[in-house]
Amino acid sequence: MAKKLIEAENISKYYRLGVLGSRSLQEDLVNWWSGKLNKPVTADPESRQHIWALRDISFDLFEGEVLGLIGKNGAGKSTLLKIISRITLPTAGRIFGNGRIASLLEVGTGFHSELTGRENIYLNGHIMGMKKKEIDRKFDEIIDFSGVSRFLDTPVKRYSSGMYVRLAFAVAAHLDPEILVIDEVLAVGDAEFQQKCLAKIKSISREEGKTILFVSHNIQTIRSVCNRALVLDKGRLIFSGEPESVLAGYVKLSREQLLGTDYSKQGLLPGNEFIRIKRLALVPDYTNQQQVIDVRTPLHIRFEFIYQAEETGELLVNLQLFSSDGELVFELASKNYIFKTGSVSGESIIPGNFLNDGSYYISLAFVRNSTERLFYFESCLSFEVEDYKEPGYWYGKWAGKVRPPFPVELSQEPGQTRL
């Protein structure tokens, strides 16, 4: 039987609004100790002063597994990873770990900004309990994989976010952890490096027997890399098991038609310290009186957000269209713009006679300097496309995700007979 490396029992975590993410270790320890003694947490779960990031999460992680963790923004994924990585403690419940953990939760995690790339490699190795000789044996592999050899003796504070991630992943993947914890940070960087990282994840799991906890918004990535999956929703574990069935349940949650939301009227703007979404809408240009989105209907995507520009840098927005089974149909990207702090508007159009009938959803990614993902707004719009029926029309389902009306012409020369 495979060795159990992580066991989580009824993990819960709450934060007090106004000090979100700024609790002291002493306060965490007090609440954790209260949980161990089975004392009730004196926080009203409905209180406007508190927010439950996790509620009663239980799962096991076994040696050699690649466990996928998926869920919308605010589902509690990052909080759970921080608890597993021992960055913070749970408010209630217990978690047991049996193995050396390497965590890649955000750009620059575990790096000292004043030290060089070379020095940070050895620092991380020592933190993981490795001897210098062990690090020396892995050093060349780390540098080759990361591709930052030219900047090896440069302080990492001068690295771009893409360079940070390249080196951080290379260190985490090569320094022999029993458990590798990876957040959506791999979304930073170019597509070639992302594929290289995914290939490495598969390799160290299948060939070296490493255990990996992998978080991604990309359903296809979870499906191809993981042998088990968990779905979090509003801090609760709602699906657990084999990836295909779990992901089918996750996709079903997003299938209701959502043509837009004006968050400015709700008083709470989704986002983070860089991006706050004010409103977004998918406005169909209806071509029939029933106001049904059919394959002929052009779709106008409009959105507005507040951009907090902490430093000079280029901003672009990626628009991703997914089918109901989580397959990426296409991705669009704006040009790189330099904006000051303030409100920004965006728009794109999906023409009519392009999409096939079926269910679709849209996600938006806000990216700085072409490498650093500031915010990912998953499944923020969703809609159904219906077929239209006319006299003499073929009644059936066309194959494929798109069905543009490209003509197929047939002709026959006069006098030619059929075979």
Secondary structure, DSSP 8 states (H G I E B T S, - for coil): ---EEEEEEEEEEEEETTSTT---HHHHHHHHHHHHTT------TT-TTEEEEEEEEEEEEETT-EEEEE--TTSSHHHHHHHHTTSS--SEEEEEE-S-EEEE-STTTT--TTSBHHHHHHHHHHHTT--HHHHHHHHHHHHHHHT-GGGTTSBGGGS-HHHHHHHHHHHHHHS--SEEEE-GGGGSS-HHHHHHHHHHHHHHHHTT--EEEEE-S-HHHHHHH-SEEEEEETTEEEEEESHHHHHHHHHHHT-S-B-EEEGGGTT---B-SSEEEEEEEEEE---STT---BTT--EEEEEEEEE--SSS--EEEEEEEEETTS-EEEEEE---B---SEEEEEEEEE-SS-B-SEEEEEEEEEEETTTEEEEEEEEEEEEEEB----TT---S--SSSB-----------TT----
